[in-house]
């Protein structure tokens, strides 16, 4: 279950708030909320730039840090600034976004640096098909050590 609302301050500035209930594979549940302030710095179909601030809060029903294979702490907080570039060149759509800030992974932990990089590209294949690829790399700071994860995804879809 989720809900979101967005308010346009003016034609280039937006404030959005989102909340949702999440169910995890380790039988834990969480309540997450997010607030974003976004400003469009340059807007063009070929090349657009936006920047903003994002705050994310998540509270878990129970702390499962020590259970095998899962990390769902008692709570998670993240406060970031981001910069995004996106546009369209003929039949190719692209997006690149970087962010950085501070995160807290448990109630007892201090805030630690976090960063994220995502990119996506989509190519039309004829009138109906679209091939997309996306990549994400994000660091995380646990109570005792730092690490990162990354993911690469390919999608072939029908576009009307």
C-alpha positions as CSV (number, residue, x, y, z in Angstrom):
1,X,0.0,0.0,0.0
2,X,1.4,3.4,-1.0
3,X,0.4,7.0,-1.5
4,X,2.0,10.1,-2.9
5,X,1.3,13.8,-3.5
6,X,3.2,16.4,-5.5
7,X,2.9,20.2,-5.3
8,X,4.2,22.5,-8.0
9,X,5.6,25.6,-6.4
10,X,6.1,27.1,-9.9
11,X,6.8,25.7,-13.4
12,X,10.3,24.5,-12.4
13,X,10.1,23.7,-8.7
14,X,8.3,20.7,-7.2
15,X,7.8,19.3,-3.7
16,X,6.6,15.7,-3.4
17,X,5.9,13.4,-0.4
18,X,5.4,9.7,-0.5
19,X,4.7,7.0,2.0
20,X,4.3,3.2,1.7
21,X,4.1,0.0,3.7
22,X,6.7,-2.6,2.6
23,X,6.8,-6.4,3.2
24,X,10.2,-8.1,3.2
25,X,11.1,-11.7,2.4
26,X,12.4,-12.2,6.0
27,X,8.9,-11.7,7.3
28,X,9.7,-8.1,8.5
29,X,7.6,-5.1,7.6
30,X,8.5,-1.5,7.3
31,X,6.8,1.9,6.9
32,X,8.8,4.2,4.6
33,X,8.3,7.9,3.7
34,X,10.2,10.2,1.4
35,X,10.2,14.0,0.8
36,X,11.8,15.5,-2.3
37,X,12.4,19.1,-3.4
38,X,13.2,19.2,-7.1
39,X,14.3,22.1,-9.3
40,X,14.5,22.0,-13.1
41,X,17.6,24.0,-14.0
42,X,17.4,23.5,-17.7
43,X,14.6,22.0,-19.7
44,X,14.9,20.9,-23.3
45,X,13.9,17.6,-25.0
46,X,17.5,16.9,-26.0
47,X,19.2,17.9,-22.8
48,X,17.6,18.6,-19.4
49,X,19.2,19.2,-15.9
50,X,17.4,18.9,-12.6
51,X,18.7,19.0,-9.0
52,X,17.1,18.5,-5.6
53,X,17.1,17.3,-2.0
54,X,15.8,14.0,-0.9
55,X,15.0,12.7,2.7
56,X,14.1,9.1,3.2
57,X,12.9,7.6,6.5
58,X,12.1,3.9,7.1
59,X,11.0,2.2,10.3
60,X,11.0,-1.6,10.6
61,X,8.8,-3.7,12.8
62,X,11.8,-5.6,14.3
63,X,15.5,-5.6,14.0
64,X,16.8,-8.6,12.1
65,X,20.5,-7.6,11.7
66,X,21.7,-10.9,13.1
67,X,19.5,-13.2,11.2
68,X,21.2,-15.1,8.4
69,X,21.3,-13.4,5.0
70,X,19.2,-10.3,5.7
71,X,19.8,-6.8,6.8
72,X,16.7,-4.9,7.9
73,X,17.7,-2.7,10.8
74,X,15.3,-1.1,13.4
75,X,15.3,2.1,11.3
76,X,17.0,3.7,8.3
77,X,17.5,7.4,7.5
78,X,19.0,9.0,4.4
79,X,19.4,12.7,3.4
80,X,20.8,13.4,0.0
81,X,21.4,16.1,-2.7
82,X,21.2,15.0,-6.3
83,X,21.9,16.2,-9.9
84,X,20.4,14.6,-12.9
85,X,20.9,14.9,-16.7
86,X,18.4,13.4,-19.1
87,X,17.1,13.8,-22.7
88,X,16.4,12.3,-26.0
89,X,18.5,12.1,-29.1
90,X,16.5,10.8,-32.1
91,X,15.4,7.3,-30.9
92,X,17.7,7.1,-27.9
93,X,16.6,8.3,-24.4
94,X,19.2,8.7,-21.7
95,X,19.4,9.5,-18.0
96,X,22.3,9.9,-15.6
97,X,21.9,10.8,-11.9
98,X,24.3,11.2,-9.1
99,X,23.6,11.8,-5.4
100,X,25.4,12.1,-2.2
101,X,24.7,12.8,1.5
102,X,24.4,11.1,4.8
103,X,22.7,7.9,6.0
104,X,22.0,6.3,9.4
105,X,21.4,2.5,9.3
106,X,20.4,1.9,12.9
107,X,19.2,3.9,15.8
108,X,22.5,3.6,17.6
109,X,24.7,4.4,14.6
110,X,26.1,7.8,13.6
111,X,25.3,9.3,10.3
112,X,27.8,8.2,7.6
113,X,28.5,9.3,4.0
114,X,26.4,7.8,1.2
115,X,26.5,8.1,-2.5
116,X,24.6,6.7,-5.5
117,X,25.1,6.7,-9.3
118,X,22.4,5.6,-11.8
119,X,22.2,5.6,-15.5
120,X,19.7,4.4,-18.1
121,X,19.5,4.3,-21.8
122,X,16.5,3.2,-24.0
123,X,16.5,2.6,-27.8
124,X,13.4,2.2,-30.0
125,X,13.6,-0.9,-32.2
126,X,11.0,-0.2,-34.8
127,X,7.5,1.1,-34.0
128,X,6.6,-1.1,-31.1
129,X,9.7,-2.5,-29.4
130,X,12.0,-0.7,-27.0
131,X,15.3,-2.0,-25.5
132,X,16.4,-0.5,-22.2
133,X,19.5,-0.9,-20.0
134,X,20.1,0.6,-16.6
135,X,22.9,0.5,-14.1
136,X,23.0,1.5,-10.4
137,X,25.9,1.6,-7.9
138,X,25.2,2.6,-4.3
139,X,27.4,2.5,-1.2
140,X,26.1,1.6,2.2
141,X,27.6,2.2,5.6
142,X,26.9,-0.5,8.2
143,X,27.6,0.0,11.9
144,X,31.0,-1.8,11.6
145,X,32.0,-1.5,7.9
146,X,31.3,0.1,4.5
147,X,30.4,-1.6,1.3
148,X,28.5,-1.1,-2.0
149,X,26.1,-2.9,-4.3
150,X,25.5,-2.5,-8.0
151,X,23.0,-3.8,-10.5
152,X,22.6,-4.0,-14.3
153,X,19.2,-4.6,-15.9
154,X,18.1,-5.1,-19.5
155,X,14.5,-4.8,-20.6
156,X,12.8,-5.5,-23.9
157,X,9.3,-4.0,-24.0
158,X,6.4,-3.2,-26.2
159,X,5.7,0.5,-26.5
160,X,2.6,2.0,-27.9
